[in-house]
């Protein structure tokens, strides 16, 4: 078993999650490793409830799933037995933290940095393949409101931190993965 951190970036509906699941299954098949899926989505409305149900149905039934909207490090701590871990996604993790603290950017940033640092520290002590999914939201126009700009900036910083620690980074466009690191 090796230690790999793979970041998969792309736009909305670009095929990131599908690619992450295919990659996880390929790695699990090659090593006989168990897969743990950490889902960060919260079912706050009917649309998100439907999306969560569709994502659950797309995953193999033998994969363990941990649903945790904010405590990434704690969820990852529970995945020690898995040889392959998928975190889907940082996009919602950042959104969940920001919505929990919309008026305190410093506290939100500190919470994100703390959970991300704990996650990466735990990763550095394990022999696992960890596949992390996130949206690239910095390619569009500058958002017209402060909350959306804070979100874009927070997610951009989180993506940069994970990319710096990653052994591989992919950018997915129209279902096509492009390895950039």
C-alpha positions in Angstrom: 0.0 0.0 0.0 1.2 3.5 -0.8 0.4 7.0 0.4 -1.3 9.0 -2.3 -3.4 12.2 -2.1 -5.2 12.8 -5.4 -7.1 16.0 -5.9 -9.8 16.1 -8.6 -10.9 19.6 -9.7 -13.4 20.8 -12.3 -16.6 22.7 -12.8 -20.1 21.8 -11.8 -21.4 18.6 -13.6 -18.0 18.1 -15.2 -17.7 14.4 -14.1 -15.5 14.8 -11.1 -17.4 12.5 -8.8 -17.7 9.8 -11.5 -14.0 10.0 -12.2 -13.2 9.8 -8.5 -15.4 6.8 -8.0 -13.9 5.0 -11.1 -10.4 5.8 -9.8 -11.2 4.6 -6.3 -12.7 1.3 -7.7 -9.6 0.8 -9.9 -7.3 1.3 -7.0 -9.4 -0.9 -4.7 -9.6 -3.7 -7.3 -5.8 -3.6 -7.8 -5.0 -3.9 -4.1 -8.0 -5.6 -2.6 -8.5 -2.6 -0.4 -11.7 -1.5 1.2 -13.2 1.9 0.1 -14.6 4.5 2.5 -16.6 7.4 1.0 -16.8 10.6 3.1 -19.8 12.7 1.9 -20.0 16.4 2.9 -23.4 17.2 1.5 -26.3 18.3 3.7 -29.9 17.7 2.7 -31.1 21.2 3.2 -33.7 21.2 0.5 -35.5 18.8 -1.8 -33.1 19.2 -4.7 -30.1 18.4 -2.4 -32.0 15.4 -0.9 -32.5 14.1 -4.5 -28.8 14.6 -5.3 -27.7 12.8 -2.2 -30.0 9.9 -3.0 -28.7 9.7 -6.6 -25.0 9.8 -5.3 -25.7 7.0 -2.8 -27.2 4.8 -5.5 -24.2 5.4 -7.8 -21.7 4.0 -5.1 -21.0 0.3 -4.8 -22.9 -1.1 -1.8 -19.8 -2.6 -0.3 -18.3 0.9 0.2 -18.5 2.3 3.6 -20.1 5.8 3.7 -19.5 8.4 6.4 -21.8 11.5 6.0 -20.2 14.5 7.7 -20.8 18.1 6.6 -18.1 19.9 8.5 -15.9 17.7 10.7 -13.7 16.3 7.9 -10.8 15.4 10.2 -13.1 13.5 12.5 -14.8 11.6 9.6 -11.4 10.8 8.2 -10.2 9.5 11.5 -13.0 6.9 11.2 -11.7 5.7 7.9 -8.4 4.1 9.1 -9.3 0.6 8.0 -9.9 1.6 4.4 -7.1 1.4 1.8 -8.9 3.9 -0.4 -10.8 7.0 0.8 -12.9 9.3 -1.3 -13.8 12.8 0.1 -16.7 14.3 -2.0 -16.4 17.2 -1.7 -14.5 20.2 -0.5 -16.9 22.5 -2.3 -19.7 21.6 0.0 -17.4 21.4 3.1 -16.4 25.0 2.6 -20.0 26.0 1.9 -21.2 24.3 5.0 -18.6 26.1 7.2 -19.4 29.5 5.6 -23.1 29.1 6.0 -22.6 28.1 9.6 -20.6 31.3 10.2 -21.6 33.8 7.5 -20.7 36.9 9.4 -17.4 35.8 10.9 -14.9 35.2 8.0 -12.0 34.9 10.4 -13.6 32.3 12.5 -14.7 30.4 9.4 -11.2 30.5 7.9 -9.7 29.3 11.2 -12.2 26.4 11.5 -11.5 25.4 7.9 -7.7 25.7 8.4 -7.9 23.6 11.6 -10.0 20.8 10.1 -7.9 20.8 6.9 -4.6 20.7 8.8 -5.8 17.8 11.0 -7.0 16.0 8.0 -3.6 16.4 6.2 -1.7 15.5 9.4 -3.7 12.3 9.8 -3.2 11.5 6.1 0.6 12.0 6.5 0.7 9.1 9.0 -1.3 6.6 7.0 -0.6 4.4 4.0 -3.8 5.1 2.0 -5.0 6.4 -1.3 -7.1 9.5 -0.6 -9.1 11.0 -3.5 -10.5 14.5 -2.8 -13.1 16.1 -5.1 -13.6 19.9 -5.3 -15.0 22.5 -7.7 -12.8 25.1 -9.3 -14.8 28.2 -8.9 -12.2 30.8 -9.8 -12.6 30.6 -13.6 -15.8 32.7 -13.9 -16.7 36.3 -13.3 -16.2 38.0 -10.0 -19.3 37.4 -7.9 -21.5 40.4 -7.3 -22.0 40.0 -3.5 -19.7 39.7 -0.5 -20.8 36.2 0.6 -20.2 34.7 -2.8 -16.7 36.4 -3.0 -15.8 35.1 0.4 -16.9 31.6 -0.6 -14.8 31.7 -3.8 -11.8 33.0 -1.9 -12.1 30.4 0.9 -12.6 27.5 -1.5 -9.7 28.8 -3.7 -7.4 28.8 -0.6 -8.5 25.3 0.5 -8.0 23.9 -3.1 -4.5 25.4 -3.1 -3.6 23.8 0.2 -4.8 20.4 -0.8 -3.1 20.7 -4.3 0.2 21.6 -2.6 0.0 18.4 -0.5 -1.3 16.3 -3.3 0.7 13.7 -5.2 -1.6 14.0 -8.2 -4.0 16.7 -9.4 -6.6 16.2 -12.2 -8.8 18.8 -13.8 -12.0 17.3 -15.3 -13.7 19.0 -18.2 -16.8 17.4 -19.9 -16.0 14.1 -18.3 -12.4 14.1 -19.5 -9.7 14.1 -16.8 -6.6 16.0 -17.5 -3.6 15.3 -15.2 -2.0 18.6 -14.2 0.3 17.4 -11.4 
